[in-house]
């Protein structure tokens, strides 16, 4: 059994680095046309070039995902460039790591409202295709209490709830909606890579909560997303899938 996304057009919002980049690369490698967006021009272009090297249709657009008008314009541009939209992956985060007004604003505007806005903008395009779907990226922080990151955790919990609501709303239109909730994922330049150096006690405590003895990789998240985007998942909707290596269950 092989994941084949040939002929599908996939948007990855927040697709220039980390998990989003891995999703875009995995889906392009499986044959999909890919559009990515982000704010940072250098990382965006570097990822676009890597996707293009795989030989498929490629589009990239600079987009502030806290800006409703920018999201609407980007989705329209991506649909035009690719020739339609089959799958929308909502991956962006505002990284509102604390409990300040700014953290809450960033988390709600990007982690939650960007999901709502991008989904609404993409819906008319998704309705024109067969087997279309939306895949929202939440977090293990949205499944459990998140004392260190209350704003981020609350926004990601709302994404989980909204995923189930979307799935119920869009099932009559034959549009599937699922959510992937990664645990602690380590990659160069990512949060846990940085914490390994600037906050070793936190890094080590988090690692100790991983029964498999390591944190996850971006590719492991991307593989699950690629499956959910594929025809292999044609009867999978309204699901929240943790990619966490049983994190938090050690000793249970």
TORMI-223460 format. One record per residue (C-alpha): x, z, y; residue in one letter. Coordinates in steps of 0.05 Angstrom, whole numbers, padded with zeros to 5 digits, always signed. Layout:
<recs>
XZYA/...
</recs>
This chain:
<recs>
+00000+00000+00000X/+00029-00021+00067X/+00005-00010+00137X/-00009-00078+00168X/-00030-00083+00241X/-00022-00158+00247X/-00071-00186+00298X/-00087-00119+00330X/-00074-00104+00403X/-00055-00032+00417X/-00048+00006+00483X/-00004+00067+00483X/-00015+00107+00547X/+00047+00148+00559X/+00088+00102+00514X/+00158+00100+00544X/+00192+00158+00509X/+00185+00210+00455X/+00123+00208+00412X/+00092+00152+00452X/+00153+00108+00445X/+00155+00120+00370X/+00082+00102+00364X/+00092+00037+00402X/+00153+00019+00360X/+00119+00036+00294X/+00056-00004+00311X/+00097-00063+00336X/+00138-00062+00273X/+00073-00066+00233X/+00053-00129+00270X/+00012-00106+00330X/+00014-00130+00401X/+00032-00072+00445X/+00021-00050+00517X/+00053+00014+00543X/+00048+00050+00609X/+00086+00106+00642X/+00112+00125+00711X/+00187+00120+00699X/+00208+00048+00708X/+00275+00051+00671X/+00248+00083+00607X/+00187+00037+00610X/+00229-00026+00613X/+00278-00002+00559X/+00220+00012+00511X/+00186-00054+00528X/+00251-00091+00511X/+00256-00054+00445X/+00184-00073+00428X/+00195-00145+00448X/+00255-00149+00402X/+00207-00139+00344X/+00175-00205+00360X/+00103-00188+00378X/+00061-00192+00441X/+00087-00142+00492X/+00063-00116+00559X/+00084-00057+00602X/+00055-00029+00665X/+00074+00026+00713X/+00016+00074+00717X/+00005+00144+00744X/-00042+00172+00692X/-00067+00225+00740X/-00097+00169+00783X/-00165+00143+00761X/-00158+00077+00799X/-00089+00065+00770X/-00114+00075+00699X/-00171+00027+00709X/-00125-00026+00737X/-00074-00017+00682X/-00125-00023+00626X/-00152-00087+00656X/-00081-00116+00662X/-00064-00096+00591X/-00127-00127+00562X/-00113-00192+00599X/-00040-00194+00578X/-00054-00180+00505X/-00119-00218+00498X/-00162-00158+00484X/-00157-00086+00460X/-00167-00062+00389X/-00137+00008+00393X/-00125+00057+00450X/-00075+00113+00440X/-00080+00168+00492X/-00013+00202+00489X/+00006+00224+00559X/+00018+00296+00581X/+00027+00326+00650X/+00070+00382+00618X/+00033+00437+00654X/+00073+00490+00618X/+00053+00552+00656X/-00009+00585+00686X/-00003+00564+00759X/-00053+00522+00798X/-00004+00464+00793X/+00002+00472+00718X/-00074+00472+00709X/-00082+00412+00755X/-00028+00372+00718X/-00056+00389+00649X/-00129+00374+00667X/-00114+00310+00705X/-00066+00279+00654X/-00077+00313+00587X/-00153+00312+00591X/-00180+00268+00646X/-00133+00210+00631X/-00162+00210+00561X/-00232+00206+00590X/-00215+00154+00642X/-00174+00108+00597X/-00226+00112+00542X/-00282+00091+00590X/-00239+00035+00619X/-00222+00009+00550X/-00292+00016+00520X/-00319-00053+00541X/-00258-00085+00509X/-00262-00043+00446X/-00335-00061+00437X/-00317-00135+00433X/-00272-00124+00372X/-00284-00107+00300X/-00252-00045+00271X/-00231-00017+00339X/-00212+00055+00350X/-00187+00109+00397X/-00132+00157+00377X/-00121+00218+00421X/-00057+00258+00417X/-00069+00333+00424X/-00023+00389+00401X/-00018+00448+00356X/-00024+00487+00421X/-00096+00462+00425X/-00112+00490+00356X/-00088+00561+00367X/-00076+00611+00423X/-00022+00587+00470X/+00005+00647+00510X/+00066+00611+00537X/+00028+00548+00557X/-00044+00567+00573X/-00061+00507+00617X/-00030+00457+00568X/-00063+00491+00508X/-00131+00492+00540X/-00128+00419+00560X/-00106+00399+00490X/-00163+00440+00460X/-00211+00402+00504X/-00181+00337+00478X/-00197+00359+00407X/-00269+00375+00426X/-00276+00310+00465X/-00250+00271+00406X/-00307+00296+00362X/-00357+00281+00418X/-00329+00210+00427X/-00332+00198+00352X/-00406+00217+00350X/-00421+00175+00412X/-00384+00113+00389X/-00399+00112+00315X/-00462+00069+00326X/-00416+00019+00361X/-00369+00020+00300X/-00312+00049+00341X/-00273+00104+00306X/-00243+00162+00344X/-00191+00209+00315X/-00140+00259+00341X/-00069+00276+00320X/-00044+00346+00336X/+00032+00349+00328X/+00068+00415+00318X/+00137+00425+00348X/+00171+00357+00351X/+00245+00352+00366X/+00278+00289+00395X/+00335+00276+00443X/+00316+00296+00514X/+00251+00327+00491X/+00225+00397+00503X/+00254+00428+00439X/+00320+00392+00447X/+00326+00423+00516X/+00303+00492+00492X/+00357+00491+00438X/+00408+00495+00495X/+00373+00531+00552X/+00330+00581+00512X/+00360+00591+00443X/+00318+00653+00427X/+00254+00614+00438X/+00280+00554+00399X/+00302+00596+00341X/+00237+00636+00338X/+00197+00571+00338X/+00241+00541+00284X/+00232+00604+00242X/+00157+00592+00244X/+00167+00525+00210X/+00162+00536+00134X/+00198+00470+00120X/+00259+00496+00157X/+00259+00443+00212X/+00217+00414+00268X/+00182+00348+00262X/+00206+00279+00284X/+00171+00230+00329X/+00170+00179+00272X/+00130+00227+00229X/+00076+00230+00282X/+00078+00155+00294X/+00068+00140+00220X/+00002+00179+00221X/-00021+00143+00284X/-00005+00075+00253X/-00046+00093+00192X/-00105+00114+00235X/-00100+00049+00275X/-00101+00007+00211X/-00157-00020+00168X/-00134+00030+00115X/-00170+00084+00157X/-00235+00045+00165X/-00278+00104+00143X/-00238+00157+00179X/-00268+00183+00244X/-00279+00249+00280X/-00217+00278+00247X/-00164+00324+00276X/-00100+00314+00237X/-00044+00363+00245X/+00027+00337+00237X/+00062+00404+00235X/+00096+00418+00168X/+00051+00480+00160X/+00080+00509+00224X/+00052+00578+00238X/+00032+00590+00166X/+00097+00619+00141X/+00085+00682+00101X/+00010+00673+00102X/
</recs>
